[in-house]
Structure formats: C-alpha cells, structure tokens
Amino acid sequence: MTDKEYSERLDRIEQHLRLLKDSDIDKTTLLMNIQTALTGSNLNGNKGIVKQINDIDERVEDLETFKGEISVYVNQFKVAFVIIFGALVTLILKLFSLK
C-alpha cells in the first residue's frame, strides 16, 4: 500500500472514532436527562418522577384510610336516620289511632 492509501485509511478510522465519540456523548446526555427526570435536580428541589409517585402513593393511602373512616360514620348516620324515621312514623300512627 502506498502512503496515500494508508493516509486515507487512517482518515476513515479517525472519522469512525469521531462518530463513535459523538454517539457516546449523545447517549450519555440522554441518560443524564433520564436520570434528572427520574430523580430531579436542584432546580426542582430534587422532586423527580420517583418522588412524585411516592407522594401520590402516600396521598392515595391517606385517602383510602379517610374513606374507611367516613364509611363508618355514614353507616352510623343511616342507622340513626332509620331509627328516627321509624320513631316518627310510629308516633304519627299512634297519634292517628288515638283520634
């Protein structure tokens, strides 16, 4: 091979290495952006997607607990309403039966 062929081959190898380096930099940047989205950064108080999902999960658990507590009160209100309604109906029937 001549010096010109060696030089051209060396240029192709160098170009290939540059392309690999650029590709590596692009992939590293993409991975850093993904990591920042998941974990957050100083700009958003390190509240990435993972932290937000954990916060939402905690709020859902709190709401489920609250729903359980409220359902007990609602059932008690239903029972009290039925008792009061039954007492009123009985009182009205008793009043009409006396006359």
MOPAC internal coordinates of N, CA, C and O (Angstrom, degrees):
PM7 1SCF
backbone

  N    0.0000 0     0.00 0     0.00 0    0    0    0
  C    1.4417 1     0.00 0     0.00 0    1    0    0
  C    1.5254 1   109.81 1     0.00 0    2    1    0
  O    1.2310 1   122.60 1   -31.39 1    3    2    1
  N    1.2961 1   112.62 1   148.61 1    3    2    1
  C    1.4557 1   118.05 1  -178.98 1    5    3    2
  C    1.5199 1   109.46 1   -89.81 1    6    5    3
  O    1.2310 1   121.92 1   -10.91 1    7    6    5
  N    1.3192 1   113.93 1   169.09 1    7    6    5
  C    1.4652 1   119.44 1   178.50 1    9    7    6
  C    1.5286 1   111.48 1   -61.69 1   10    9    7
  O    1.2310 1   120.47 1   145.41 1   11   10    9
  N    1.2985 1   116.70 1   -34.59 1   11   10    9
  C    1.4663 1   120.76 1   179.90 1   13   11   10
  C    1.5259 1   110.04 1   -66.38 1   14   13   11
  O    1.2310 1   119.84 1   137.69 1   15   14   13
  N    1.3142 1   117.91 1   -42.31 1   15   14   13
  C    1.4672 1   121.31 1   178.83 1   17   15   14
  C    1.5247 1   110.88 1   -65.60 1   18   17   15
  O    1.2310 1   120.81 1   138.64 1   19   18   17
  N    1.3440 1   116.05 1   -41.36 1   19   18   17
  C    1.4668 1   119.45 1   176.71 1   21   19   18
  C    1.5230 1   111.23 1   -62.51 1   22   21   19
  O    1.2310 1   121.25 1   138.75 1   23   22   21
  N    1.3125 1   115.21 1   -41.25 1   23   22   21
  C    1.4645 1   120.36 1   179.80 1   25   23   22
  C    1.5326 1   110.82 1   -64.13 1   26   25   23
  O    1.2310 1   120.67 1   136.57 1   27   26   25
  N    1.3349 1   116.33 1   -43.43 1   27   26   25
  C    1.4752 1   119.62 1   178.70 1   29   27   26
  C    1.5262 1   110.84 1   -64.71 1   30   29   27
  O    1.2310 1   121.07 1   138.76 1   31   30   29
  N    1.3157 1   115.55 1   -41.24 1   31   30   29
  C    1.4614 1   119.00 1   179.14 1   33   31   30
  C    1.5289 1   110.59 1   -64.68 1   34   33   31
  O    1.2310 1   120.63 1   137.74 1   35   34   33
  N    1.3230 1   116.40 1   -42.26 1   35   34   33
  C    1.4635 1   120.88 1   177.49 1   37   35   34
  C    1.5246 1   110.37 1   -62.37 1   38   37   35
  O    1.2310 1   119.68 1   139.94 1   39   38   37
  N    1.3135 1   118.21 1   -40.06 1   39   38   37
  C    1.4712 1   122.04 1   177.70 1   41   39   38
  C    1.5350 1   110.81 1   -62.81 1   42   41   39
  O    1.2310 1   120.08 1   137.77 1   43   42   41
  N    1.3316 1   117.46 1   -42.23 1   43   42   41
  C    1.4699 1   120.26 1   178.33 1   45   43   42
  C    1.5232 1   111.04 1   -64.07 1   46   45   43
  O    1.2310 1   120.67 1   139.13 1   47   46   45
  N    1.3331 1   116.32 1   -40.87 1   47   46   45
  C    1.4734 1   119.63 1   178.85 1   49   47   46
  C    1.5194 1   110.24 1   -64.97 1   50   49   47
  O    1.2310 1   120.28 1   137.09 1   51   50   49
  N    1.3248 1   117.06 1   -42.91 1   51   50   49
  C    1.4708 1   120.35 1   178.21 1   53   51   50
  C    1.5248 1   111.15 1   -63.17 1   54   53   51
  O    1.2310 1   120.34 1   138.35 1   55   54   53
  N    1.3333 1   116.95 1   -41.65 1   55   54   53
  C    1.4691 1   120.29 1   177.93 1   57   55   54
  C    1.5217 1   110.15 1   -62.58 1   58   57   55
  O    1.2310 1   120.17 1   137.79 1   59   58   57
  N    1.2997 1   117.29 1   -42.21 1   59   58   57
  C    1.4604 1   121.70 1   178.82 1   61   59   58
  C    1.5322 1   110.22 1   -61.83 1   62   61   59
  O    1.2310 1   120.08 1   136.32 1   63   62   61
  N    1.3207 1   117.46 1   -43.68 1   63   62   61
  C    1.4648 1   120.87 1   178.40 1   65   63   62
  C    1.5316 1   111.46 1   -64.27 1   66   65   63
  O    1.2310 1   120.08 1   141.99 1   67   66   65
  N    1.3378 1   117.46 1   -38.01 1   67   66   65
  C    1.4692 1   120.57 1   176.57 1   69   67   66
  C    1.5251 1   111.02 1   -62.91 1   70   69   67
  O    1.2310 1   120.92 1   137.04 1   71   70   69
  N    1.3235 1   115.84 1   -42.96 1   71   70   69
  C    1.4647 1   119.86 1   178.51 1   73   71   70
  C    1.5233 1   111.16 1   -63.73 1   74   73   71
  O    1.2310 1   120.05 1   139.71 1   75   74   73
  N    1.3223 1   117.51 1   -40.29 1   75   74   73
  C    1.4680 1   120.93 1   177.28 1   77   75   74
  C    1.5284 1   110.82 1   -64.06 1   78   77   75
  O    1.2310 1   120.56 1   139.06 1   79   78   77
  N    1.3284 1   116.53 1   -40.94 1   79   78   77
  C    1.4631 1   120.46 1   179.15 1   81   79   78
  C    1.5286 1   110.46 1   -64.68 1   82   81   79
  O    1.2310 1   120.29 1   135.48 1   83   82   81
  N    1.3395 1   117.04 1   -44.52 1   83   82   81
  C    1.4695 1   120.63 1   178.08 1   85   83   82
  C    1.5207 1   111.09 1   -61.34 1   86   85   83
  O    1.2310 1   120.63 1   138.15 1   87   86   85
  N    1.3170 1   116.39 1   -41.85 1   87   86   85
  C    1.4603 1   120.94 1   178.15 1   89   87   86
  C    1.5217 1   110.90 1   -63.45 1   90   89   87
  O    1.2310 1   120.91 1   139.83 1   91   90   89
  N    1.3228 1   115.86 1   -40.17 1   91   90   89
  C    1.4680 1   120.52 1   178.70 1   93   91   90
  C    1.5243 1   110.97 1   -64.80 1   94   93   91
  O    1.2310 1   120.45 1   139.31 1   95   94   93
  N    1.3167 1   116.75 1   -40.69 1   95   94   93
  C    1.4699 1   120.91 1   178.57 1   97   95   94
  C    1.5279 1   110.01 1   -64.73 1   98   97   95
  O    1.2310 1   120.19 1   137.60 1   99   98   97
  N    1.3339 1   117.23 1   -42.40 1   99   98   97
  C    1.4669 1   120.83 1   178.68 1  101   99   98
  C    1.5263 1   111.11 1   -61.85 1  102  101   99
  O    1.2310 1   120.66 1   136.76 1  103  102  101
  N    1.3200 1   116.34 1   -43.24 1  103  102  101
  C    1.4671 1   119.56 1  -179.91 1  105  103  102
  C    1.5225 1   111.47 1   -68.05 1  106  105  103
  O    1.2310 1   120.16 1   142.34 1  107  106  105
  N    1.3242 1   117.30 1   -37.66 1  107  106  105
  C    1.4610 1   120.74 1   177.33 1  109  107  106
  C    1.5252 1   110.47 1   -64.16 1  110  109  107
  O    1.2310 1   120.49 1   137.79 1  111  110  109
  N    1.3138 1   116.66 1   -42.21 1  111  110  109
  C    1.4703 1   120.93 1   177.96 1  113  111  110
  C    1.5282 1   110.45 1   -62.69 1  114  113  111
  O    1.2310 1   120.70 1   136.34 1  115  114  113
  N    1.3148 1   116.27 1   -43.66 1  115  114  113
  C    1.4648 1   120.61 1   178.82 1  117  115  114
  C    1.5253 1   110.83 1   -61.54 1  118  117  115
  O    1.2310 1   120.34 1   135.63 1  119  118  117
  N    1.3207 1   116.96 1   -44.37 1  119  118  117
  C    1.4683 1   120.39 1   178.99 1  121  119  118
  C    1.5254 1   111.47 1   -64.02 1  122  121  119
  O    1.2310 1   119.89 1   141.30 1  123  122  121
  N    1.3124 1   117.81 1   -38.70 1  123  122  121
  C    1.4681 1   121.16 1   178.09 1  125  123  122
  C    1.5287 1   110.48 1   -65.56 1  126  125  123
  O    1.2310 1   120.50 1   140.67 1  127  126  125
  N    1.3461 1   116.65 1   -39.33 1  127  126  125
  C    1.4663 1   119.75 1   177.32 1  129  127  126
  C    1.5218 1   111.05 1   -64.83 1  130  129  127
  O    1.2310 1   120.24 1   139.73 1  131  130  129
  N    1.3235 1   117.14 1   -40.27 1  131  130  129
  C    1.4630 1   120.83 1   177.74 1  133  131  130
  C    1.5227 1   110.22 1   -64.39 1  134  133  131
  O    1.2310 1   120.42 1   136.67 1  135  134  133
  N    1.3244 1   116.81 1   -43.33 1  135  134  133
  C    1.4653 1   120.45 1   178.92 1  137  135  134
  C    1.5251 1   110.55 1   -62.46 1  138  137  135
  O    1.2310 1   120.16 1   137.93 1  139  138  137
  N    1.3145 1   117.31 1   -42.07 1  139  138  137
  C    1.4647 1   120.95 1   179.08 1  141  139  138
  C    1.5226 1   110.65 1   -63.95 1  142  141  139
  O    1.2310 1   120.15 1   140.92 1  143  142  141
  N    1.3197 1   117.31 1   -39.08 1  143  142  141
  C    1.4639 1   120.21 1   178.76 1  145  143  142
  C    1.5287 1   110.75 1   -65.69 1  146  145  143
  O    1.2310 1   120.37 1   141.24 1  147  146  145
  N    1.3187 1   116.90 1   -38.76 1  147  146  145
  C    1.4649 1   119.88 1  -177.93 1  149  147  146
  C    1.5190 1   112.59 1   -76.13 1  150  149  147
  O    1.2310 1   120.35 1   138.32 1  151  150  149
  N    1.3220 1   116.93 1   -41.68 1  151  150  149
  C    1.4673 1   119.77 1  -173.70 1  153  151  150
  C    1.5150 1   113.44 1  -103.03 1  154  153  151
  O    1.2310 1   119.32 1   163.70 1  155  154  153
  N    1.3037 1   118.91 1   -16.30 1  155  154  153
  C    1.4464 1   122.06 1  -179.20 1  157  155  154
  C    1.5168 1   111.26 1    89.76 1  158  157  155
  O    1.2310 1   121.29 1    -1.71 1  159  158  157
  N    1.3163 1   115.13 1   178.29 1  159  158  157
  C    1.4591 1   120.94 1   179.25 1  161  159  158
  C    1.5250 1   108.18 1  -140.53 1  162  161  159
  O    1.2310 1   121.14 1    -0.29 1  163  162  161
  N    1.3282 1   115.42 1   179.71 1  163  162  161
  C    1.4642 1   119.38 1   178.54 1  165  163  162
  C    1.5276 1   111.61 1   -65.05 1  166  165  163
  O    1.2310 1   120.13 1   153.19 1  167  166  165
  N    1.3086 1   117.36 1   -26.81 1  167  166  165
  C    1.4613 1   121.13 1  -178.80 1  169  167  166
  C    1.5260 1   112.39 1   -66.79 1  170  169  167
  O    1.2310 1   120.10 1   146.27 1  171  170  169
  N    1.3328 1   117.41 1   -33.73 1  171  170  169
  C    1.4709 1   119.70 1  -179.86 1  173  171  170
  C    1.5244 1   111.76 1  -111.44 1  174  173  171
  O    1.2310 1   120.47 1  -159.02 1  175  174  173
  N    1.3222 1   116.72 1    20.98 1  175  174  173
  C    1.4581 1   120.17 1   176.01 1  177  175  174
  C    1.5164 1   113.07 1    70.37 1  178  177  175
  O    1.2310 1   120.15 1  -149.40 1  179  178  177
  N    1.3120 1   117.33 1    30.60 1  179  178  177
  C    1.4718 1   122.90 1  -179.19 1  181  179  178
  C    1.5206 1   112.02 1    54.63 1  182  181  179
  O    1.2310 1   120.93 1  -143.42 1  183  182  181
  N    1.3161 1   115.82 1    36.58 1  183  182  181
  C    1.4642 1   121.34 1   177.42 1  185  183  182
  C    1.5161 1   108.90 1  -106.79 1  186  185  183
  O    1.2310 1   121.32 1  -101.18 1  187  186  185
  N    1.3066 1   115.07 1    78.82 1  187  186  185
  C    1.4563 1   120.17 1   178.56 1  189  187  186
  C    1.5107 1   110.56 1   -84.81 1  190  189  187
  O    1.2310 1   121.35 1    10.92 1  191  190  189
  N    1.3070 1   115.02 1  -169.08 1  191  190  189
  C    1.4619 1   121.56 1  -177.76 1  193  191  190
  C    1.5193 1   110.96 1   -61.53 1  194  193  191
  O    1.2310 1   120.07 1   140.04 1  195  194  193
  N    1.3236 1   117.48 1   -39.96 1  195  194  193
  C    1.4666 1   120.85 1  -178.96 1  197  195  194
  C    1.5245 1   110.49 1   -61.91 1  198  197  195
  O    1.2310 1   119.81 1   134.28 1  199  198  197
  N    1.3312 1   117.97 1   -45.72 1  199  198  197
  C    1.4707 1   121.94 1   179.53 1  201  199  198
  C    1.5164 1   110.05 1   -64.61 1  202  201  199
  O    1.2310 1   120.02 1   138.17 1  203  202  201
  N    1.3161 1   117.57 1   -41.83 1  203  202  201
  C    1.4534 1   120.46 1  -179.72 1  205  203  202
  C    1.5203 1   111.37 1   -64.53 1  206  205  203
  O    1.2310 1   119.81 1   140.06 1  207  206  205
  N    1.3205 1   117.96 1   -39.94 1  207  206  205
  C    1.4671 1   121.17 1   178.14 1  209  207  206
  C    1.5213 1   109.81 1   -65.05 1  210  209  207
  O    1.2310 1   120.12 1   139.53 1  211  210  209
  N    1.3334 1   117.37 1   -40.47 1  211  210  209
  C    1.4652 1   120.26 1   177.57 1  213  211  210
  C    1.5280 1   110.80 1   -63.73 1  214  213  211
  O    1.2310 1   120.13 1   138.89 1  215  214  213
  N    1.3351 1   117.35 1   -41.11 1  215  214  213
  C    1.4645 1   120.75 1   177.25 1  217  215  214
  C    1.5294 1   111.04 1   -63.05 1  218  217  215
  O    1.2310 1   120.36 1   136.72 1  219  218  217
  N    1.3085 1   116.92 1   -43.28 1  219  218  217
  C    1.4640 1   120.90 1   179.17 1  221  219  218
  C    1.5215 1   110.26 1   -63.68 1  222  221  219
  O    1.2310 1   120.21 1   139.53 1  223  222  221
  N    1.3240 1   117.20 1   -40.47 1  223  222  221
  C    1.4613 1   121.67 1   178.84 1  225  223  222
  C    1.5334 1   110.53 1   -62.30 1  226  225  223
  O    1.2310 1   120.43 1   137.78 1  227  226  225
  N    1.3269 1   116.77 1   -42.22 1  227  226  225
  C    1.4730 1   120.34 1   177.68 1  229  227  226
  C    1.5308 1   110.72 1   -63.45 1  230  229  227
  O    1.2310 1   120.49 1   137.81 1  231  230  229
  N    1.3370 1   116.68 1   -42.19 1  231  230  229
  C    1.4640 1   119.41 1   179.45 1  233  231  230
  C    1.5207 1   111.52 1   -65.22 1  234  233  231
  O    1.2310 1   120.10 1   142.29 1  235  234  233
  N    1.3227 1   117.42 1   -37.71 1  235  234  233
  C    1.4650 1   120.74 1   178.11 1  237  235  234
  C    1.5309 1   109.91 1   -64.35 1  238  237  235
  O    1.2310 1   120.48 1   137.62 1  239  238  237
  N    1.3256 1   116.69 1   -42.38 1  239  238  237
  C    1.4606 1   119.63 1   178.28 1  241  239  238
  C    1.5297 1   110.96 1   -62.84 1  242  241  239
  O    1.2310 1   120.46 1   138.94 1  243  242  241
  N    1.3529 1   116.73 1   -41.06 1  243  242  241
  C    1.4688 1   120.00 1   176.88 1  245  243  242
  C    1.5229 1   111.22 1   -62.26 1  246  245  243
  O    1.2310 1   120.38 1   138.01 1  247  246  245
  N    1.3256 1   116.88 1   -41.99 1  247  246  245
  C    1.4637 1   120.68 1   179.46 1  249  247  246
  C    1.5258 1   111.68 1   -66.31 1  250  249  247
  O    1.2310 1   120.21 1   142.93 1  251  250  249
  N    1.3383 1   117.21 1   -37.07 1  251  250  249
  C    1.4658 1   119.84 1   177.70 1  253  251  250
  C    1.5262 1   110.55 1   -65.80 1  254  253  251
  O    1.2310 1   120.14 1   140.79 1  255  254  253
  N    1.3328 1   117.34 1   -39.21 1  255  254  253
  C    1.4595 1   121.19 1   176.87 1  257  255  254
  C    1.5275 1   109.82 1   -64.60 1  258  257  255
  O    1.2310 1   120.62 1   135.06 1  259  258  257
  N    1.3415 1   116.43 1   -44.94 1  259  258  257
  C    1.4637 1   121.00 1   179.20 1  261  259  258
  C    1.5245 1   110.84 1   -61.75 1  262  261  259
  O    1.2310 1   120.63 1   139.50 1  263  262  261
  N    1.3309 1   116.40 1   -40.50 1  263  262  261
  C    1.4666 1   120.49 1   178.95 1  265  263  262
  C    1.5144 1   110.50 1   -62.05 1  266  265  263
  O    1.2310 1   120.29 1   139.07 1  267  266  265
  N    1.3220 1   117.05 1   -40.93 1  267  266  265
  C    1.4657 1   120.37 1   177.91 1  269  267  266
  C    1.5148 1   111.78 1   -62.66 1  270  269  267
  O    1.2310 1   120.64 1   137.73 1  271  270  269
  N    1.3292 1   116.38 1   -42.27 1  271  270  269
  C    1.4620 1   120.22 1   178.80 1  273  271  270
  C    1.5267 1   111.07 1   -65.84 1  274  273  271
  O    1.2310 1   120.18 1   136.34 1  275  274  273
  N    1.3111 1   117.26 1   -43.66 1  275  274  273
  C    1.4670 1   121.32 1  -179.32 1  277  275  274
  C    1.5237 1   110.84 1   -65.54 1  278  277  275
  O    1.2310 1   119.92 1   141.80 1  279  278  277
  N    1.3190 1   117.76 1   -38.20 1  279  278  277
  C    1.4659 1   119.52 1  -179.31 1  281  279  278
  C    1.5270 1   110.90 1   -62.52 1  282  281  279
  O    1.2310 1   119.70 1   147.00 1  283  282  281
  N    1.3307 1   118.19 1   -33.00 1  283  282  281
  C    1.4646 1   120.89 1   175.98 1  285  283  282
  C    1.5217 1   109.72 1   -64.37 1  286  285  283
  O    1.2310 1   120.38 1   134.21 1  287  286  285
  N    1.3430 1   116.89 1   -45.79 1  287  286  285
  C    1.4683 1   120.44 1   179.57 1  289  287  286
  C    1.5248 1   111.67 1   -64.67 1  290  289  287
  O    1.2310 1   120.20 1   140.84 1  291  290  289
  N    1.3117 1   117.22 1   -39.16 1  291  290  289
  C    1.4638 1   120.73 1   179.09 1  293  291  290
  C    1.5226 1   109.86 1   -63.92 1  294  293  291
  O    1.2310 1   119.73 1   136.94 1  295  294  293
  N    1.3248 1   118.13 1   -43.06 1  295  294  293
  C    1.4639 1   120.55 1   178.38 1  297  295  294
  C    1.5203 1   111.21 1   -63.90 1  298  297  295
  O    1.2310 1   120.15 1   140.38 1  299  298  297
  N    1.3344 1   117.31 1   -39.62 1  299  298  297
  C    1.4631 1   120.41 1   176.85 1  301  299  298
  C    1.5284 1   110.47 1   -64.41 1  302  301  299
  O    1.2310 1   119.98 1   139.91 1  303  302  301
  N    1.3326 1   117.65 1   -40.09 1  303  302  301
  C    1.4571 1   120.82 1   177.99 1  305  303  302
  C    1.5250 1   110.72 1   -63.40 1  306  305  303
  O    1.2310 1   120.27 1   139.60 1  307  306  305
  N    1.3252 1   117.09 1   -40.40 1  307  306  305
  C    1.4665 1   120.28 1   178.50 1  309  307  306
  C    1.5283 1   110.59 1   -60.82 1  310  309  307
  O    1.2310 1   120.53 1   134.71 1  311  310  309
  N    1.3089 1   116.58 1   -45.29 1  311  310  309
  C    1.4638 1   120.51 1   179.87 1  313  311  310
  C    1.5172 1   110.23 1   -62.89 1  314  313  311
  O    1.2310 1   120.27 1   135.41 1  315  314  313
  N    1.3372 1   117.08 1   -44.59 1  315  314  313
  C    1.4589 1   120.65 1   179.22 1  317  315  314
  C    1.5268 1   110.61 1   -62.97 1  318  317  315
  O    1.2310 1   119.86 1   139.36 1  319  318  317
  N    1.3171 1   117.87 1   -40.64 1  319  318  317
  C    1.4588 1   121.36 1   178.87 1  321  319  318
  C    1.5244 1   111.17 1   -63.40 1  322  321  319
  O    1.2310 1   120.25 1   135.83 1  323  322  321
  N    1.3181 1   117.13 1   -44.17 1  323  322  321
  C    1.4630 1   120.43 1   178.82 1  325  323  322
  C    1.5245 1   110.51 1   -62.28 1  326  325  323
  O    1.2310 1   120.06 1   138.20 1  327  326  325
  N    1.3178 1   117.49 1   -41.80 1  327  326  325
  C    1.4648 1   120.76 1   179.44 1  329  327  326
  C    1.5251 1   110.80 1   -64.28 1  330  329  327
  O    1.2310 1   120.31 1   133.53 1  331  330  329
  N    1.3324 1   117.02 1   -46.47 1  331  330  329
  C    1.4739 1   120.32 1  -179.91 1  333  331  330
  C    1.5222 1   110.27 1   -65.23 1  334  333  331
  O    1.2310 1   119.67 1   137.01 1  335  334  333
  N    1.3310 1   118.24 1   -42.99 1  335  334  333
  C    1.4573 1   121.32 1   178.97 1  337  335  334
  C    1.5267 1   110.92 1   -62.81 1  338  337  335
  O    1.2310 1   120.85 1   138.20 1  339  338  337
  N    1.3245 1   115.99 1   -41.80 1  339  338  337
  C    1.4674 1   119.85 1   177.48 1  341  339  338
  C    1.5120 1   111.42 1   -63.74 1  342  341  339
  O    1.2310 1   120.42 1   140.67 1  343  342  341
  N    1.3229 1   116.80 1   -39.33 1  343  342  341
  C    1.4638 1   120.23 1   178.96 1  345  343  342
  C    1.5267 1   110.50 1   -66.10 1  346  345  343
  O    1.2310 1   119.79 1   139.63 1  347  346  345
  N    1.3327 1   118.00 1   -40.37 1  347  346  345
  C    1.4646 1   120.84 1   178.68 1  349  347  346
  C    1.5258 1   111.30 1   -65.73 1  350  349  347
  O    1.2310 1   120.12 1   136.64 1  351  350  349
  N    1.3119 1   117.38 1   -43.36 1  351  350  349
  C    1.4666 1   120.79 1   178.44 1  353  351  350
  C    1.5270 1   109.71 1   -62.33 1  354  353  351
  O    1.2310 1   120.50 1   136.64 1  355  354  353
  N    1.3175 1   116.64 1   -43.36 1  355  354  353
  C    1.4693 1   120.41 1   178.52 1  357  355  354
  C    1.5174 1   110.41 1   -62.58 1  358  357  355
  O    1.2310 1   119.79 1   137.44 1  359  358  357
  N    1.3253 1   118.01 1   -42.56 1  359  358  357
  C    1.4646 1   121.94 1   179.61 1  361  359  358
  C    1.5236 1   110.85 1   -63.95 1  362  361  359
  O    1.2310 1   120.16 1   136.80 1  363  362  361
  N    1.3312 1   117.30 1   -43.20 1  363  362  361
  C    1.4680 1   120.37 1   179.21 1  365  363  362
  C    1.5227 1   110.79 1   -64.62 1  366  365  363
  O    1.2310 1   120.25 1   136.32 1  367  366  365
  N    1.3354 1   117.14 1   -43.68 1  367  366  365
  C    1.4560 1   119.64 1   178.38 1  369  367  366
  C    1.5402 1   111.91 1   -64.14 1  370  369  367
  O    1.2310 1   120.80 1   143.02 1  371  370  369
  N    1.2962 1   116.08 1   -36.98 1  371  370  369
  C    1.4625 1   120.39 1   178.28 1  373  371  370
  C    1.5315 1   110.39 1   -66.97 1  374  373  371
  O    1.2310 1   120.80 1   140.41 1  375  374  373
  N    1.3309 1   116.08 1   -39.59 1  375  374  373
  C    1.4664 1   119.07 1   178.67 1  377  375  374
  C    1.5395 1   111.11 1   -65.35 1  378  377  375
  O    1.2310 1   119.49 1   138.26 1  379  378  377
  N    1.3327 1   118.59 1   -41.74 1  379  378  377
  C    1.4516 1   121.27 1   179.08 1  381  379  378
  C    1.5341 1   111.47 1   -70.32 1  382  381  379
  O    1.2310 1   120.06 1   149.36 1  383  382  381
  N    1.3169 1   117.49 1   -30.64 1  383  382  381
  C    1.4617 1   119.09 1  -178.92 1  385  383  382
  C    1.5338 1   110.89 1   -75.59 1  386  385  383
  O    1.2310 1   119.27 1   158.09 1  387  386  385
  N    1.3013 1   119.00 1   -21.91 1  387  386  385
  C    1.4731 1   122.40 1   179.28 1  389  387  386
  C    1.5282 1   110.79 1   -75.43 1  390  389  387
  O    1.2310 1   118.12 1   152.44 1  391  390  389
  N    1.2797 1   121.20 1   -27.56 1  391  390  389
  C    1.4603 1   123.13 1  -175.92 1  393  391  390
  C    1.4605 1   110.03 1   -89.61 1  394  393  391
  O    1.2310 1   120.10 1   180.00 1  395  394  393

